[in-house]
């Protein structure tokens, strides 16, 4: 699916603040779980999950399960032009994404980050 992406599909899918911020954070980090995105974007888990499902359906993201956690990354078959667009937007708009990136950075690295966001979901 991702190798058949058209510009119309990509830009329609990214035409939402939460989805574009999600894509830029995943581009920056390589891979993020729902709880990391919930914290970084300061949004509810159902809202983040709904947007992740849309990005997956569009063919922009793929996921993997590790235990009870689901991690999202850029789809491995994304065309080069999509990677270039995301990288250019990320590099040119760090100030716009900085509040989200700061919240994510304050969580620390994995496994500390997992302890901050994911452990609270277990309790």
C-alpha positions as CSV (number, residue, x, y, z in Angstrom):
1,X,0.0,0.0,0.0
2,X,2.7,2.5,1.0
3,X,4.5,2.1,-2.3
4,X,1.4,3.3,-4.2
5,X,1.0,6.5,-2.2
6,X,0.0,9.6,-4.2
7,X,0.6,13.2,-3.2
8,X,-3.1,13.6,-2.7
9,X,-3.3,10.6,-0.3
10,X,-0.3,11.8,1.7
11,X,-1.4,15.4,2.0
12,X,-5.0,14.5,2.8
13,X,-3.8,12.1,5.5
14,X,-1.5,14.8,7.0
15,X,-4.1,17.5,6.9
16,X,-4.7,17.4,10.6
17,X,-2.5,19.0,13.3
18,X,-2.4,15.8,15.5
19,X,-1.5,13.5,12.6
20,X,1.2,15.8,11.2
21,X,2.8,16.3,14.6
22,X,2.6,12.5,15.2
23,X,4.4,11.9,11.9
24,X,7.1,14.4,12.6
25,X,7.8,13.0,16.1
26,X,8.0,9.5,14.7
27,X,10.3,10.8,11.9
28,X,12.5,12.4,14.6
29,X,12.5,9.4,16.9
30,X,12.3,6.4,14.5
31,X,9.6,4.7,16.6
32,X,7.2,5.6,19.3
33,X,4.5,3.9,21.3
34,X,1.0,5.2,22.0
35,X,1.8,6.3,25.5
36,X,4.9,8.2,24.4
37,X,2.8,10.1,21.8
38,X,0.0,10.7,24.4
39,X,2.5,12.4,26.7
40,X,4.4,14.3,23.9
41,X,1.2,15.6,22.2
42,X,-0.7,16.1,25.5
43,X,-3.7,14.4,24.1
44,X,-5.9,11.5,25.2
45,X,-5.1,7.9,24.4
46,X,-8.3,7.4,22.4
47,X,-7.6,10.4,20.2
48,X,-3.9,9.4,19.6
49,X,-5.0,5.8,18.8
50,X,-7.6,7.0,16.3
51,X,-5.1,9.2,14.5
52,X,-2.5,6.4,14.5
53,X,-5.1,4.1,12.9
54,X,-5.8,6.6,10.2
55,X,-2.1,7.0,9.5
56,X,-1.7,3.2,9.3
57,X,-4.7,2.9,7.0
58,X,-3.2,5.6,4.7
59,X,0.0,3.5,4.5
60,X,2.2,6.1,6.2
61,X,2.8,4.0,9.4
62,X,3.4,0.4,10.3
63,X,3.3,-1.0,13.8
64,X,4.8,-3.8,15.8
65,X,3.6,-5.3,19.1
66,X,6.0,-5.9,21.9
67,X,4.2,-7.5,24.9
68,X,1.2,-5.3,25.6
69,X,2.7,-2.2,23.8
70,X,2.3,-1.2,20.2
71,X,5.1,0.7,18.6
72,X,4.6,2.8,15.4
73,X,7.2,3.7,12.8
74,X,7.3,5.0,9.3
75,X,6.1,2.4,6.9
76,X,9.1,0.5,5.5
77,X,7.9,0.9,1.9
78,X,7.4,4.7,2.0
79,X,8.6,6.3,-1.2
80,X,11.7,8.4,-0.9
81,X,9.8,11.5,-1.7
82,X,7.6,11.1,1.4
83,X,10.7,10.7,3.5
84,X,12.1,13.8,2.0
85,X,8.9,15.8,2.6
86,X,8.8,14.7,6.3
87,X,12.5,15.4,6.8
88,X,12.3,18.8,5.2
89,X,9.2,19.7,7.2
90,X,10.8,18.5,10.5
91,X,14.1,20.3,9.9
92,X,12.3,23.5,8.9
93,X,9.8,23.6,11.7
94,X,11.6,22.5,14.9
95,X,10.3,25.6,16.7
96,X,6.7,24.6,15.9
97,X,7.3,21.0,17.1
98,X,9.5,22.0,20.1
99,X,6.8,21.8,22.9
100,X,6.0,18.3,21.8
101,X,9.6,17.3,21.4
102,X,10.4,18.8,24.8
103,X,7.7,16.8,26.6
104,X,9.0,13.7,24.9
105,X,12.6,14.4,25.8
106,X,11.7,15.1,29.4
107,X,10.5,11.5,29.6
108,X,14.1,10.3,29.2
109,X,15.2,7.4,27.1
110,X,13.8,3.9,27.1
111,X,13.5,2.1,29.5
112,X,13.1,5.2,31.7
113,X,10.6,6.6,29.3
114,X,8.6,3.3,29.5
115,X,8.6,3.6,33.3
116,X,7.2,7.1,33.1
117,X,4.3,6.6,30.7
118,X,3.7,2.9,30.2
119,X,4.0,1.7,33.8
120,X,1.2,4.0,34.9
121,X,-1.1,2.2,32.4
122,X,-0.4,-1.1,34.2
123,X,-1.4,0.1,37.7
